[in-house]
Every structure is written in structure tokens, then in C-alpha cells.
Amino acid sequence: MANDCKKGKTGIFYTKEPAGVVVMQHGIEVYRYKSVQELVDAHVKGMVALEKEMESVLAKAYKPD
């Protein structure tokens, strides 16, 4: 993808009014959290789900026939 297609901010930003955290990608708001703790909790929940899925994938791949 050309650089000119990637306009706008990308990252995690704090907001004052309303207070919270905003996740932006190429200038588009992807998600808004009410607090940093809410962002952290969502991240941890997602990582736990990914870990469980990977355990399942690996178990199937190495399961004896």
C-alpha cells in the first residue's frame, strides 16, 4: 500500500473530554475506551482467548492419529 493511502493518525491516544483512550488507525477511530484500565482489561481478555485458541491448534496438529 502506498504511503499516500495511509493518511491520518495511527496509535493509542488519551482524551480529556470525554476522558478515555481512543484507538485510531489511519485517522479513523477504531475503538474508544472509558479508561486505561478498560483498555488493559480488553487486551488481557483478547490475549487469553488467543492463547487458548493456539493451544487448541497445536493440540490438533500434534495429536496422534
Phi and psi restraints in degrees (range 20) as a CNS / XPLOR table:
assign (resid 1 and name C) (resid 2 and name N)
       (resid 2 and name CA) (resid 2 and name C) 1.0 -68.3 20.0 2
assign (resid 2 and name N) (resid 2 and name CA)
       (resid 2 and name C) (resid 3 and name N) 1.0 150.7 20.0 2
assign (resid 2 and name C) (resid 3 and name N)
       (resid 3 and name CA) (resid 3 and name C) 1.0 -60.7 20.0 2
assign (resid 3 and name N) (resid 3 and name CA)
       (resid 3 and name C) (resid 4 and name N) 1.0 -31.3 20.0 2
assign (resid 3 and name C) (resid 4 and name N)
       (resid 4 and name CA) (resid 4 and name C) 1.0 -69.3 20.0 2
assign (resid 4 and name N) (resid 4 and name CA)
       (resid 4 and name C) (resid 5 and name N) 1.0 -14.4 20.0 2
assign (resid 4 and name C) (resid 5 and name N)
       (resid 5 and name CA) (resid 5 and name C) 1.0 -83.3 20.0 2
assign (resid 5 and name N) (resid 5 and name CA)
       (resid 5 and name C) (resid 6 and name N) 1.0 -13.7 20.0 2
assign (resid 5 and name C) (resid 6 and name N)
       (resid 6 and name CA) (resid 6 and name C) 1.0 -103.7 20.0 2
assign (resid 6 and name N) (resid 6 and name CA)
       (resid 6 and name C) (resid 7 and name N) 1.0 61.5 20.0 2
assign (resid 6 and name C) (resid 7 and name N)
       (resid 7 and name CA) (resid 7 and name C) 1.0 -90.7 20.0 2
assign (resid 7 and name N) (resid 7 and name CA)
       (resid 7 and name C) (resid 8 and name N) 1.0 152.2 20.0 2
assign (resid 7 and name C) (resid 8 and name N)
       (resid 8 and name CA) (resid 8 and name C) 1.0 95.0 20.0 2
assign (resid 8 and name N) (resid 8 and name CA)
       (resid 8 and name C) (resid 9 and name N) 1.0 167.8 20.0 2
assign (resid 8 and name C) (resid 9 and name N)
       (resid 9 and name CA) (resid 9 and name C) 1.0 -75.1 20.0 2
assign (resid 9 and name N) (resid 9 and name CA)
       (resid 9 and name C) (resid 10 and name N) 1.0 146.6 20.0 2
assign (resid 9 and name C) (resid 10 and name N)
       (resid 10 and name CA) (resid 10 and name C) 1.0 -131.9 20.0 2
assign (resid 10 and name N) (resid 10 and name CA)
       (resid 10 and name C) (resid 11 and name N) 1.0 128.4 20.0 2
assign (resid 10 and name C) (resid 11 and name N)
       (resid 11 and name CA) (resid 11 and name C) 1.0 152.1 20.0 2
assign (resid 11 and name N) (resid 11 and name CA)
       (resid 11 and name C) (resid 12 and name N) 1.0 -167.9 20.0 2
assign (resid 11 and name C) (resid 12 and name N)
       (resid 12 and name CA) (resid 12 and name C) 1.0 -113.7 20.0 2
assign (resid 12 and name N) (resid 12 and name CA)
       (resid 12 and name C) (resid 13 and name N) 1.0 125.8 20.0 2
assign (resid 12 and name C) (resid 13 and name N)
       (resid 13 and name CA) (resid 13 and name C) 1.0 -128.4 20.0 2
assign (resid 13 and name N) (resid 13 and name CA)
       (resid 13 and name C) (resid 14 and name N) 1.0 142.4 20.0 2
assign (resid 13 and name C) (resid 14 and name N)
       (resid 14 and name CA) (resid 14 and name C) 1.0 -83.2 20.0 2
assign (resid 14 and name N) (resid 14 and name CA)
       (resid 14 and name C) (resid 15 and name N) 1.0 145.2 20.0 2
assign (resid 14 and name C) (resid 15 and name N)
       (resid 15 and name CA) (resid 15 and name C) 1.0 -122.1 20.0 2
assign (resid 15 and name N) (resid 15 and name CA)
       (resid 15 and name C) (resid 16 and name N) 1.0 149.8 20.0 2
assign (resid 15 and name C) (resid 16 and name N)
       (resid 16 and name CA) (resid 16 and name C) 1.0 -97.3 20.0 2
assign (resid 16 and name N) (resid 16 and name CA)
       (resid 16 and name C) (resid 17 and name N) 1.0 -44.2 20.0 2
assign (resid 16 and name C) (resid 17 and name N)
       (resid 17 and name CA) (resid 17 and name C) 1.0 -127.5 20.0 2
assign (resid 17 and name N) (resid 17 and name CA)
       (resid 17 and name C) (resid 18 and name N) 1.0 104.8 20.0 2
assign (resid 17 and name C) (resid 18 and name N)
       (resid 18 and name CA) (resid 18 and name C) 1.0 -74.6 20.0 2
assign (resid 18 and name N) (resid 18 and name CA)
       (resid 18 and name C) (resid 19 and name N) 1.0 153.3 20.0 2
assign (resid 18 and name C) (resid 19 and name N)
       (resid 19 and name CA) (resid 19 and name C) 1.0 -63.4 20.0 2
assign (resid 19 and name N) (resid 19 and name CA)
       (resid 19 and name C) (resid 20 and name N) 1.0 138.5 20.0 2
assign (resid 19 and name C) (resid 20 and name N)
       (resid 20 and name CA) (resid 20 and name C) 1.0 162.0 20.0 2
assign (resid 20 and name N) (resid 20 and name CA)
       (resid 20 and name C) (resid 21 and name N) 1.0 -160.8 20.0 2
assign (resid 20 and name C) (resid 21 and name N)
       (resid 21 and name CA) (resid 21 and name C) 1.0 -133.7 20.0 2
assign (resid 21 and name N) (resid 21 and name CA)
       (resid 21 and name C) (resid 22 and name N) 1.0 134.0 20.0 2
assign (resid 21 and name C) (resid 22 and name N)
       (resid 22 and name CA) (resid 22 and name C) 1.0 -119.2 20.0 2
assign (resid 22 and name N) (resid 22 and name CA)
       (resid 22 and name C) (resid 23 and name N) 1.0 133.9 20.0 2
assign (resid 22 and name C) (resid 23 and name N)
       (resid 23 and name CA) (resid 23 and name C) 1.0 -100.2 20.0 2
assign (resid 23 and name N) (resid 23 and name CA)
       (resid 23 and name C) (resid 24 and name N) 1.0 122.0 20.0 2
assign (resid 23 and name C) (resid 24 and name N)
       (resid 24 and name CA) (resid 24 and name C) 1.0 -118.3 20.0 2
assign (resid 24 and name N) (resid 24 and name CA)
       (resid 24 and name C) (resid 25 and name N) 1.0 143.7 20.0 2
assign (resid 24 and name C) (resid 25 and name N)
       (resid 25 and name CA) (resid 25 and name C) 1.0 -135.5 20.0 2
assign (resid 25 and name N) (resid 25 and name CA)
       (resid 25 and name C) (resid 26 and name N) 1.0 116.4 20.0 2
assign (resid 25 and name C) (resid 26 and name N)
       (resid 26 and name CA) (resid 26 and name C) 1.0 53.7 20.0 2
assign (resid 26 and name N) (resid 26 and name CA)
       (resid 26 and name C) (resid 27 and name N) 1.0 40.7 20.0 2
assign (resid 26 and name C) (resid 27 and name N)
       (resid 27 and name CA) (resid 27 and name C) 1.0 83.6 20.0 2
assign (resid 27 and name N) (resid 27 and name CA)
       (resid 27 and name C) (resid 28 and name N) 1.0 1.3 20.0 2
assign (resid 27 and name C) (resid 28 and name N)
       (resid 28 and name CA) (resid 28 and name C) 1.0 -108.8 20.0 2
assign (resid 28 and name N) (resid 28 and name CA)
       (resid 28 and name C) (resid 29 and name N) 1.0 130.4 20.0 2
assign (resid 28 and name C) (resid 29 and name N)
       (resid 29 and name CA) (resid 29 and name C) 1.0 -70.0 20.0 2
assign (resid 29 and name N) (resid 29 and name CA)
       (resid 29 and name C) (resid 30 and name N) 1.0 119.5 20.0 2
assign (resid 29 and name C) (resid 30 and name N)
       (resid 30 and name CA) (resid 30 and name C) 1.0 -89.3 20.0 2
assign (resid 30 and name N) (resid 30 and name CA)
       (resid 30 and name C) (resid 31 and name N) 1.0 -43.0 20.0 2
assign (resid 30 and name C) (resid 31 and name N)
       (resid 31 and name CA) (resid 31 and name C) 1.0 -159.2 20.0 2
assign (resid 31 and name N) (resid 31 and name CA)
       (resid 31 and name C) (resid 32 and name N) 1.0 152.2 20.0 2
assign (resid 31 and name C) (resid 32 and name N)
       (resid 32 and name CA) (resid 32 and name C) 1.0 -126.3 20.0 2
assign (resid 32 and name N) (resid 32 and name CA)
       (resid 32 and name C) (resid 33 and name N) 1.0 127.8 20.0 2
assign (resid 32 and name C) (resid 33 and name N)
       (resid 33 and name CA) (resid 33 and name C) 1.0 -108.0 20.0 2
assign (resid 33 and name N) (resid 33 and name CA)
       (resid 33 and name C) (resid 34 and name N) 1.0 146.9 20.0 2
assign (resid 33 and name C) (resid 34 and name N)
       (resid 34 and name CA) (resid 34 and name C) 1.0 -74.2 20.0 2
assign (resid 34 and name N) (resid 34 and name CA)
       (resid 34 and name C) (resid 35 and name N) 1.0 -22.7 20.0 2
assign (resid 34 and name C) (resid 35 and name N)
       (resid 35 and name CA) (resid 35 and name C) 1.0 -156.5 20.0 2
assign (resid 35 and name N) (resid 35 and name CA)
       (resid 35 and name C) (resid 36 and name N) 1.0 165.8 20.0 2
assign (resid 35 and name C) (resid 36 and name N)
       (resid 36 and name CA) (resid 36 and name C) 1.0 -62.7 20.0 2
assign (resid 36 and name N) (resid 36 and name CA)
       (resid 36 and name C) (resid 37 and name N) 1.0 -38.3 20.0 2
assign (resid 36 and name C) (resid 37 and name N)
       (resid 37 and name CA) (resid 37 and name C) 1.0 -61.9 20.0 2
assign (resid 37 and name N) (resid 37 and name CA)
       (resid 37 and name C) (resid 38 and name N) 1.0 -39.0 20.0 2
assign (resid 37 and name C) (resid 38 and name N)
       (resid 38 and name CA) (resid 38 and name C) 1.0 -63.5 20.0 2
assign (resid 38 and name N) (resid 38 and name CA)
       (resid 38 and name C) (resid 39 and name N) 1.0 -40.0 20.0 2
assign (resid 38 and name C) (resid 39 and name N)
       (resid 39 and name CA) (resid 39 and name C) 1.0 -62.2 20.0 2
assign (resid 39 and name N) (resid 39 and name CA)
       (resid 39 and name C) (resid 40 and name N) 1.0 -47.3 20.0 2
assign (resid 39 and name C) (resid 40 and name N)
       (resid 40 and name CA) (resid 40 and name C) 1.0 -61.7 20.0 2
assign (resid 40 and name N) (resid 40 and name CA)
       (resid 40 and name C) (resid 41 and name N) 1.0 -45.3 20.0 2
assign (resid 40 and name C) (resid 41 and name N)
       (resid 41 and name CA) (resid 41 and name C) 1.0 -60.2 20.0 2
assign (resid 41 and name N) (resid 41 and name CA)
       (resid 41 and name C) (resid 42 and name N) 1.0 -42.3 20.0 2
assign (resid 41 and name C) (resid 42 and name N)
       (resid 42 and name CA) (resid 42 and name C) 1.0 -65.0 20.0 2
assign (resid 42 and name N) (resid 42 and name CA)
       (resid 42 and name C) (resid 43 and name N) 1.0 -40.6 20.0 2
assign (resid 42 and name C) (resid 43 and name N)
       (resid 43 and name CA) (resid 43 and name C) 1.0 -64.1 20.0 2
assign (resid 43 and name N) (resid 43 and name CA)
       (resid 43 and name C) (resid 44 and name N) 1.0 -46.1 20.0 2
assign (resid 43 and name C) (resid 44 and name N)
       (resid 44 and name CA) (resid 44 and name C) 1.0 -61.7 20.0 2
assign (resid 44 and name N) (resid 44 and name CA)
       (resid 44 and name C) (resid 45 and name N) 1.0 -44.7 20.0 2
assign (resid 44 and name C) (resid 45 and name N)
       (resid 45 and name CA) (resid 45 and name C) 1.0 -59.7 20.0 2
assign (resid 45 and name N) (resid 45 and name CA)
       (resid 45 and name C) (resid 46 and name N) 1.0 -42.6 20.0 2
assign (resid 45 and name C) (resid 46 and name N)
       (resid 46 and name CA) (resid 46 and name C) 1.0 -65.6 20.0 2
assign (resid 46 and name N) (resid 46 and name CA)
       (resid 46 and name C) (resid 47 and name N) 1.0 -40.8 20.0 2
assign (resid 46 and name C) (resid 47 and name N)
       (resid 47 and name CA) (resid 47 and name C) 1.0 -66.0 20.0 2
assign (resid 47 and name N) (resid 47 and name CA)
       (resid 47 and name C) (resid 48 and name N) 1.0 -39.2 20.0 2
assign (resid 47 and name C) (resid 48 and name N)
       (resid 48 and name CA) (resid 48 and name C) 1.0 -63.3 20.0 2
assign (resid 48 and name N) (resid 48 and name CA)
       (resid 48 and name C) (resid 49 and name N) 1.0 -42.7 20.0 2
assign (resid 48 and name C) (resid 49 and name N)
       (resid 49 and name CA) (resid 49 and name C) 1.0 -63.5 20.0 2
assign (resid 49 and name N) (resid 49 and name CA)
       (resid 49 and name C) (resid 50 and name N) 1.0 -42.5 20.0 2
assign (resid 49 and name C) (resid 50 and name N)
       (resid 50 and name CA) (resid 50 and name C) 1.0 -64.0 20.0 2
assign (resid 50 and name N) (resid 50 and name CA)
       (resid 50 and name C) (resid 51 and name N) 1.0 -40.2 20.0 2
assign (resid 50 and name C) (resid 51 and name N)
       (resid 51 and name CA) (resid 51 and name C) 1.0 -62.9 20.0 2
assign (resid 51 and name N) (resid 51 and name CA)
       (resid 51 and name C) (resid 52 and name N) 1.0 -42.6 20.0 2
assign (resid 51 and name C) (resid 52 and name N)
       (resid 52 and name CA) (resid 52 and name C) 1.0 -64.0 20.0 2
assign (resid 52 and name N) (resid 52 and name CA)
       (resid 52 and name C) (resid 53 and name N) 1.0 -40.9 20.0 2
assign (resid 52 and name C) (resid 53 and name N)
       (resid 53 and name CA) (resid 53 and name C) 1.0 -64.4 20.0 2
assign (resid 53 and name N) (resid 53 and name CA)
       (resid 53 and name C) (resid 54 and name N) 1.0 -42.8 20.0 2
assign (resid 53 and name C) (resid 54 and name N)
       (resid 54 and name CA) (resid 54 and name C) 1.0 -64.5 20.0 2
assign (resid 54 and name N) (resid 54 and name CA)
       (resid 54 and name C) (resid 55 and name N) 1.0 -38.5 20.0 2
assign (resid 54 and name C) (resid 55 and name N)
       (resid 55 and name CA) (resid 55 and name C) 1.0 -60.0 20.0 2
assign (resid 55 and name N) (resid 55 and name CA)
       (resid 55 and name C) (resid 56 and name N) 1.0 -41.6 20.0 2
assign (resid 55 and name C) (resid 56 and name N)
       (resid 56 and name CA) (resid 56 and name C) 1.0 -65.8 20.0 2
assign (resid 56 and name N) (resid 56 and name CA)
       (resid 56 and name C) (resid 57 and name N) 1.0 -44.0 20.0 2
assign (resid 56 and name C) (resid 57 and name N)
       (resid 57 and name CA) (resid 57 and name C) 1.0 -62.3 20.0 2
assign (resid 57 and name N) (resid 57 and name CA)
       (resid 57 and name C) (resid 58 and name N) 1.0 -45.5 20.0 2
assign (resid 57 and name C) (resid 58 and name N)
       (resid 58 and name CA) (resid 58 and name C) 1.0 -66.0 20.0 2
assign (resid 58 and name N) (resid 58 and name CA)
       (resid 58 and name C) (resid 59 and name N) 1.0 -39.8 20.0 2
assign (resid 58 and name C) (resid 59 and name N)
       (resid 59 and name CA) (resid 59 and name C) 1.0 -61.5 20.0 2
assign (resid 59 and name N) (resid 59 and name CA)
       (resid 59 and name C) (resid 60 and name N) 1.0 -41.2 20.0 2
assign (resid 59 and name C) (resid 60 and name N)
       (resid 60 and name CA) (resid 60 and name C) 1.0 -67.9 20.0 2
assign (resid 60 and name N) (resid 60 and name CA)
       (resid 60 and name C) (resid 61 and name N) 1.0 -37.9 20.0 2
assign (resid 60 and name C) (resid 61 and name N)
       (resid 61 and name CA) (resid 61 and name C) 1.0 -69.3 20.0 2
assign (resid 61 and name N) (resid 61 and name CA)
       (resid 61 and name C) (resid 62 and name N) 1.0 -32.7 20.0 2
assign (resid 61 and name C) (resid 62 and name N)
       (resid 62 and name CA) (resid 62 and name C) 1.0 -108.7 20.0 2
assign (resid 62 and name N) (resid 62 and name CA)
       (resid 62 and name C) (resid 63 and name N) 1.0 8.4 20.0 2
assign (resid 62 and name C) (resid 63 and name N)
       (resid 63 and name CA) (resid 63 and name C) 1.0 -70.6 20.0 2
assign (resid 63 and name N) (resid 63 and name CA)
       (resid 63 and name C) (resid 64 and name N) 1.0 129.8 20.0 2
assign (resid 63 and name C) (resid 64 and name N)
       (resid 64 and name CA) (resid 64 and name C) 1.0 -64.0 20.0 2
assign (resid 64 and name N) (resid 64 and name CA)
       (resid 64 and name C) (resid 65 and name N) 1.0 143.9 20.0 2
